[in-house]
Amino acid sequence: MSDRIIEGRPKLPAPEERPALPAPEGYQEGMAGEQDEARPWWRRQMVWLALAILLVLALLAAFCSSGGGEEEEGGGGPPVASVSATEAQQQVWTQELTAIGTLEAIQGVKVTTEVEGLVTAIAFRNGSTASAGETLVRLDTTTERAEQAALIAQRDRARLAYERALRLIERGAIAEAEVEEAKAEWQDLVAQVRQVGTVIEKKRIDAPFSGQLGIRQVSLGEYISPGTPIVTLQQIAPIYVNFELPENTFPRIRPGLEVELTAGAFARRTFSGRITAINPEISQESRSVTVQATVSNRDRALRPGMFADVTVNLPGQRTVVLVPTTAITRNAYGDIVYVVDRLTPQEIREQQQQAQQQQEEEGGGFLSRLFGGGGGDSKSGGGSEGGASGGDPGEGGGEGGGAQGQQQAPKQLIARSVFVEVGETRGLYTEITKGIRPGMRVVTAGQLKLDDKAPIRIVERDALEGAEREPDRP
């Protein structure tokens, strides 16, 4: 027992001296391998681990193949943009000048009074029509009439005194100076009666001309002073429209030329008139000439102060090329119009080379190459643009490419940027003086996402459907 104690602690038994544990009931040597083989395959851990790995690889392959499909649709380049397009038109336009005008009444005043007084009667209705000389407002005249009656009595007495002096001077009973004094007194009283009568007349406020009345600004019993506005009066049938034209148009305009105008309140209606006056002086500030036209305005639809879009019709015609105004893109370098075109065989080869080079630089992706979805020449080599084997449908590629080449043909549409020179704008269309020919298809909507030679897909939708011209405000 002492040999098993080391430094006061029991010594562990040797391995060969340790007792073996009892085996479980029914266990025999060699049965472990047999039980593992007898277990079903779907309950084995290695099988489930392999299935999980295959599932992850399949999901990654599907993701890579979907990304590759997008590249195939775009030909390995930029995405295809959906745009609207229409053809450039050729039309014959009459010569005309356009300007911004303002409507002005033939006659227009704010009716007021010259004398002070109390309003005793208002003889008009708001917004009614008044004739020249029609009484509009009456002021209190009781004081003036009493004063006038007293002066009339003094005037009559002075006239009798003057007549008596004339009879006496014939007899030599009075001096001639007394006769002249009696005459002067009588004439003075006559003038005073007339003066008071004028004040009474001024307290009856009449319409100075025929026209349209506005809204009254006084009330019964109100005391008004000289200059107080009572109501506006406008003669609007006919009516003037004043507008300005550049000085270089001065030799081309003359009185009698026909004008057409539209007002903001009547966007779908056109009014006609003629030029009646041209200012002989050119403005030094704006270098423009002021022109005045007269419009009949029989129904009194136009009112003073309205904005007017004026068109002066000049003799002569010209042929123009038109595109929708929405087709023009303006930037710091000029005006651009995107024209619908097709890729040339040389451009197709260049795009294929660029796409292949880009895929080589990016490596194509391990999983794409593993599953054959990203590195194949048949997909990434420009097959979306018709393919080298199919050729350009516009260059005889229909025979070599077969049905695939015909299906790929719409994807070869591109938008080419063309710098243009813009002329006159009428309504929803703008004249193109240089850069566009009649019949060329131009992009009318979707230009913001386009670059030069960008692939496009044309949507059968009119960009101008339901559009209306909005006049330029001054």
C-alpha positions in Angstrom: 0.0 0.0 0.0 2.9 2.3 0.6 4.2 1.9 -2.9 0.9 3.4 -4.3 1.2 6.6 -2.2 3.3 9.4 -3.7 3.9 12.4 -1.6 0.8 11.7 0.5 -1.6 11.1 -2.4 -2.8 7.8 -3.9 -1.1 6.7 -7.1 -3.3 6.1 -10.1 -3.5 2.6 -11.4 -1.7 1.6 -14.6 -3.8 1.4 -17.8 -3.6 -2.4 -17.9 -4.7 -2.5 -14.3 -7.9 -0.4 -14.8 -11.2 -2.3 -14.9 -13.1 -2.3 -18.2 -16.6 -0.9 -18.4 -19.4 -3.3 -19.1 -20.6 -3.4 -22.7 -24.3 -2.4 -23.4 -26.8 -5.2 -23.6 -27.0 -6.8 -27.0 -23.8 -5.3 -28.3 -21.4 -7.3 -30.1 -18.1 -6.5 -31.8 -18.3 -5.7 -35.5 -22.0 -4.5 -35.3 -21.1 -0.7 -35.6 -20.3 -0.8 -39.3 -23.2 -3.0 -40.0 -25.6 -0.6 -38.3 -24.2 2.4 -40.2 -24.7 0.5 -43.5 -28.2 -0.5 -42.5 -29.3 3.2 -41.9 -31.3 4.8 -44.8 -29.4 7.1 -47.2 -31.6 10.2 -46.5 -30.6 10.0 -42.8 -26.9 10.1 -43.4 -25.2 13.5 -42.6 -22.9 13.5 -45.6 -25.8 13.2 -47.9 -27.6 16.2 -46.4 -24.3 18.2 -46.4 -23.8 17.5 -50.1 -27.4 18.4 -50.9 -27.1 21.7 -49.1 -23.9 22.6 -51.0 -25.6 21.7 -54.3 -28.6 23.9 -53.4 -26.4 26.9 -52.6 -24.5 26.4 -55.9 -27.8 26.2 -57.8 -29.1 29.4 -56.3 -25.9 31.2 -57.1 -26.0 29.8 -60.6 -29.5 31.1 -61.1 -28.6 34.5 -59.9 -25.6 34.7 -62.2 -27.7 33.4 -65.2 -30.3 36.1 -64.5 -27.7 38.8 -64.5 -26.3 37.3 -67.7 -29.7 37.5 -69.3 -29.9 41.2 -68.7 -26.5 41.7 -70.3 -27.7 39.6 -73.2 -30.8 41.8 -73.7 -28.7 44.9 -73.7 -25.9 43.3 -75.9 -23.4 43.6 -73.1 -23.7 47.4 -73.2 -26.1 50.0 -71.8 -29.8 49.0 -71.1 -32.3 49.5 -73.8 -34.4 52.7 -73.2 -38.1 53.0 -74.1 -38.8 56.1 -76.0 -41.6 57.7 -78.2 -40.8 58.7 -81.8 -42.4 60.5 -84.7 -41.5 61.6 -88.2 -40.3 65.1 -89.1 -42.9 66.9 -91.2 -42.7 69.3 -94.1 -45.4 72.0 -94.2 -46.0 75.4 -95.9 -46.2 78.3 -93.4 -47.4 81.8 -94.1 -45.1 84.6 -93.1 -45.9 86.0 -89.7 -44.6 87.8 -86.7 -45.4 87.0 -83.1 -45.4 89.2 -80.0 -46.8 89.6 -76.5 -49.5 92.2 -76.2 -51.8 93.9 -73.6 -55.4 94.8 -74.1 -56.4 98.4 -73.5 -59.8 100.1 -73.6 -60.6 102.7 -76.4 -61.7 105.0 -73.6 -61.3 104.3 -69.9 -61.7 106.5 -66.8 -62.4 106.4 -63.1 -65.5 108.6 -62.7 -65.0 111.2 -59.9 -66.3 114.6 -58.8 -64.9 118.1 -59.0 -66.7 119.4 -55.9 -67.4 118.0 -52.5 -70.7 117.1 -51.2 -73.0 114.5 -49.7 -74.2 111.6 -52.0 -78.0 111.8 -52.2 -78.7 109.5 -55.2 -77.0 106.6 -57.1 -78.6 106.2 -60.5 -76.7 103.1 -61.9 -76.3 99.4 -61.2 -72.9 97.7 -60.9 -71.7 96.3 -64.1 -74.4 98.0 -66.3 -73.9 99.8 -69.5 -74.1 103.6 -69.5 -74.7 106.1 -72.3 -72.9 109.4 -72.8 -74.5 112.1 -70.6 -76.4 109.6 -68.4 -76.6 110.7 -64.8 -74.7 108.4 -62.4 -74.6 110.1 -59.0 -76.2 113.2 -57.5 -74.8 115.2 -54.5 -76.7 117.4 -52.1 -77.4 120.9 -53.6 -79.8 122.4 -51.0 -77.3 125.0 -49.8 -76.3 126.1 -53.3 -79.9 126.3 -54.5 -80.8 128.6 -51.5 -77.8 130.8 -52.3 -78.8 130.8 -55.9 -82.4 132.0 -55.1 -81.0 134.9 -53.0 -78.6 135.9 -55.8 -81.4 135.8 -58.3 -83.5 138.2 -56.3 -80.6 140.6 -56.0 -79.9 140.2 -59.7 -83.5 141.2 -60.5 -83.4 144.2 -58.2 -80.1 145.4 -59.7 -81.6 145.0 -63.2 -84.5 147.2 -62.3 -82.2 149.8 -60.8 -80.1 149.8 -64.0 -83.2 150.3 -66.1 -84.4 153.2 -63.9 -81.0 154.8 -64.2 -81.2 154.6 -68.0 -84.5 156.5 -67.9 -83.2 159.2 -65.6 -80.1 159.9 -67.6 -82.3 160.6 -70.6 -83.9 163.4 -68.6 -80.5 164.5 -67.3 -81.5 163.8 -63.7 -78.4 161.7 -62.8 -74.8 161.5 -63.8 -73.6 158.9 -66.3 -71.3 157.4 -63.7 -74.3 156.3 -61.6 -75.7 154.5 -64.6 -72.4 152.7 -65.2 -72.3 151.7 -61.5 -75.8 150.3 -61.6 -75.0 148.3 -64.8 -71.8 146.8 -63.2 -73.7 145.8 -60.1 -76.3 144.0 -62.2 -73.8 142.2 -64.3 -71.9 141.1 -61.2 -75.0 139.5 -59.7 -75.7 137.8 -63.0 -72.3 136.2 -62.9 -72.8 135.1 -59.3 -76.0 133.4 -60.2 -74.3 131.6 -63.1 -71.4 130.5 -60.8 -73.8 129.0 -58.3 -75.7 127.3 -61.1 -72.4 125.7 -62.3 -71.7 124.3 -58.9 -75.2 122.8 -58.8 -74.6 121.2 -62.2 -71.3 119.7 -61.1 -73.0 118.0 -58.3 -74.8 115.9 -60.9 -72.1 113.5 -62.1 -72.8 112.2 -65.6 -71.1 109.6 -67.8 -68.5 111.3 -70.1 -69.0 108.6 -72.8 -70.8 105.3 -73.5 -69.2 102.3 -72.0 -69.3 99.5 -69.4 -69.5 100.5 -65.7 -67.7 98.7 -63.0 -68.4 98.4 -59.3 -69.4 101.5 -57.4 -67.0 102.7 -54.7 -69.4 105.1 -52.8 -72.6 104.7 -50.8 -75.7 106.8 -50.1 -75.1 109.4 -47.5 -71.3 109.3 -47.9 -69.5 112.6 -48.0 -67.0 112.7 -50.8 -64.2 115.1 -51.7 -62.9 116.2 -55.1 -61.0 113.4 -56.8 -62.8 110.6 -54.9 -63.3 107.6 -57.3 -66.9 106.7 -57.8 -66.9 104.0 -60.5 -64.9 102.9 -63.5 -66.1 103.4 -67.0 -64.6 101.5 -69.9 -65.3 101.6 -73.6 -64.4 98.1 -74.8 -66.2 97.6 -78.1 -63.9 97.9 -80.0 -60.8 97.4 -78.0 -57.0 98.1 -78.5 -54.2 95.6 -78.3 -50.7 97.1 -77.8 -47.6 95.0 -78.5 -43.9 95.5 -79.4 -41.9 94.1 -82.3 -38.1 94.2 -82.9 -36.8 97.2 -84.8 -35.7 94.9 -87.7 -39.4 94.2 -88.4 -40.2 97.9 -88.8 -40.0 97.9 -92.7 -42.3 94.8 -92.9 -45.3 96.2 -90.9 -47.8 98.8 -92.0 -51.3 99.9 -90.9 -54.0 97.6 -92.3 -52.2 94.3 -91.8 -54.4 91.6 -90.2 -53.6 90.3 -86.7 -54.8 87.4 -84.7 -54.7 87.1 -81.0 -55.6 84.6 -78.2 -56.2 85.6 -74.6 -55.4 83.5 -71.6 -59.0 83.4 -70.6 -60.0 82.1 -74.0 -57.2 79.8 -75.0 -59.3 78.0 -77.7 -60.7 81.1 -79.3 -59.0 83.4 -81.8 -59.8 87.1 -82.2 -59.1 89.0 -85.4 -58.2 92.7 -85.9 -56.0 95.0 -87.9 -53.1 97.3 -87.2 -54.3 100.9 -86.8 -51.3 102.7 -85.5 -47.5 102.3 -85.4 -45.4 104.4 -83.0 -42.9 106.4 -85.1 -40.3 106.3 -82.4 -38.0 103.3 -81.6 -37.5 102.6 -78.0 -33.9 103.2 -77.0 -34.1 100.8 -74.1 -35.5 97.7 -75.9 -34.8 98.7 -79.5 -38.4 97.8 -80.4 -41.4 99.6 -82.0 -44.8 99.8 -80.3 -47.7 98.7 -82.5 -51.4 99.1 -81.9 -54.2 97.0 -83.4 -57.9 97.4 -83.1 -60.2 94.4 -82.4 -64.0 94.7 -82.8 -64.8 92.7 -79.6 -68.6 92.9 -80.4 -69.5 90.4 -77.6 -67.3 92.3 -75.1 -65.4 89.1 -74.3 -62.0 90.8 -74.1 -61.3 93.2 -71.2 -58.7 95.8 -70.6 -55.5 94.5 -68.9 -55.7 91.0 -70.4 -52.6 89.3 -71.7 -52.7 88.6 -75.4 -50.6 86.4 -77.7 -50.5 88.3 -81.0 -49.7 87.1 -84.5 -49.2 89.5 -87.4 -49.9 87.9 -90.7 -47.5 89.0 -93.4 -47.8 88.4 -97.2 -45.8 85.4 -98.6 -45.3 81.7 -97.8 -42.3 79.4 -97.1 -41.7 75.6 -96.7 -40.4 74.4 -93.4 -39.4 71.2 -91.6 -41.2 70.7 -88.3 -40.6 68.5 -85.3 -42.5 68.5 -81.9 -41.0 71.0 -79.5 -40.5 68.2 -77.0 -38.0 66.5 -79.4 -35.5 69.4 -78.9 -33.0 69.0 -76.0 -31.1 72.2 -75.1 -27.7 72.3 -73.4 -24.7 74.5 -73.2 -23.3 73.3 -76.6 -26.5 73.9 -78.6 -29.8 72.3 -79.5 -29.9 68.5 -80.0 -32.4 66.2 -81.6 -32.1 62.4 -81.2 -32.7 60.6 -84.5 -33.8 57.0 -84.7 -31.2 54.9 -86.6 -29.8 51.4 -86.8 -26.3 50.1 -86.0 -23.9 49.6 -89.0 -22.0 46.3 -89.2 -18.8 48.1 -88.2 -20.6 49.5 -85.1 -21.9 46.0 -84.2 -18.4 44.6 -84.3 -17.1 47.4 -82.2 -19.8 46.8 -79.6 -19.1 43.1 -79.6 -15.4 43.7 -79.0 -16.1 46.2 -76.3 -18.5 43.9 -74.5 -16.1 41.0 -74.8 -13.2 43.1 -73.5 -15.3 44.3 -70.6 -16.3 40.8 -69.6 -12.6 39.7 -69.8 -11.6 42.6 -67.5 -14.3 41.7 -65.0 -13.4 38.0 -65.2 -16.8 36.8 -66.0 -17.4 35.4 -62.5 -16.4 32.0 -61.2 -19.9 30.6 -61.0 -20.8 31.9 -64.4 -17.9 30.1 -66.0 -18.6 27.1 -63.9 -22.2 26.8 -65.2 -21.5 28.1 -68.7 -23.7 31.2 -68.4 -21.3 34.0 -68.5 -18.3 33.3 -70.7 -19.9 31.8 -73.8 -19.2 33.7 -77.1 -22.7 32.8 -78.4 -24.4 35.1 -75.8 -21.9 37.7 -74.8 -20.3 38.2 -78.2 -23.1 40.5 -79.4 -25.7 38.0 -80.2 -28.3 40.4 -78.8 -27.5 42.8 -81.6 -28.0 40.3 -84.3 -24.8 38.3 -84.0 -21.9 38.1 -86.3 -23.3 35.0 -87.9 -26.7 36.5 -88.4 -25.4 39.8 -89.7 -27.3 43.1 -89.7 -30.9 42.7 -90.9 -30.5 45.9 -92.9 -27.4 44.5 -94.6 -28.8 41.2 -95.8 -28.5 39.5 -92.4 -32.0 38.1 -92.7 -30.8 35.0 -94.7 -27.8 34.2 -92.5 -29.4 34.9 -89.2 -32.8 33.3 -89.8 -35.6 33.8 -87.4 -33.2 34.7 -84.6 -31.7 37.6 -86.7 -35.3 38.8 -87.4 -36.2 38.8 -83.7 -33.0 40.6 -82.7 -33.4 43.3 -85.3 -35.5 45.8 -83.2 -32.7 45.8 -80.6 -30.4 47.3 -83.1 -32.3 50.6 -83.0 -30.2 53.4 -81.6 -30.6 57.1 -81.0 -28.1 59.3 -82.7 -27.6 62.9 -81.4 -27.8 65.6 -84.1 -27.1 69.2 -83.5 -29.8 71.4 -85.1 -30.6 75.0 -85.8 -34.0 76.0 -84.5 -36.3 78.5 -86.2 -39.8 79.7 -85.3 -42.1 77.9 -82.9 -45.8 77.7 -83.6 -48.1 75.9 -81.3 -46.6 72.5 -80.4 -44.1 72.3 -83.2 -40.8 74.0 -83.9 -39.1 74.8 -87.2 -35.7 73.1 -87.9 -33.7 75.1 -90.3 -30.6 72.8 -90.3 -29.8 69.2 -89.3 -33.1 67.4 -89.9 -34.8 66.3 -93.2 -38.4 65.5 -93.7 -39.3 61.9 -92.9 -36.5 61.3 -90.4 -37.8 59.7 -87.2 -37.0 61.8 -84.1 -37.3 60.9 -80.4 -40.1 62.9 -78.8 -40.1 61.5 -75.2 -37.4 59.8 -73.0 -34.4 61.8 -74.1 -33.2 62.4 -70.5 -31.9 58.8 -70.3 -30.2 58.8 -73.8 -26.7 59.2 -75.0 -25.3 59.2 -78.5 -25.8 55.7 -80.1 -27.8 54.5 -77.1 -30.0 51.4 -77.8 -33.7 52.2 -77.7 -37.1 50.6 -77.9 -39.9 52.6 -79.5 -43.1 52.7 -77.6 -46.3 53.1 -79.7 -47.4 56.2 -77.8 -47.8 59.8 -79.0 -45.9 62.1 -76.7 -48.1 65.0 -77.8 -51.4 63.3 -77.1 -53.6 65.6 -75.1 -50.9 68.3 -75.1 -51.9 72.0 -75.4 -49.7 75.0 -76.0 -49.1 77.1 -72.9 -48.3 80.7 -74.0 -45.1 82.3 -72.8 -45.8 84.8 -70.1 -43.9 88.1 -70.2 
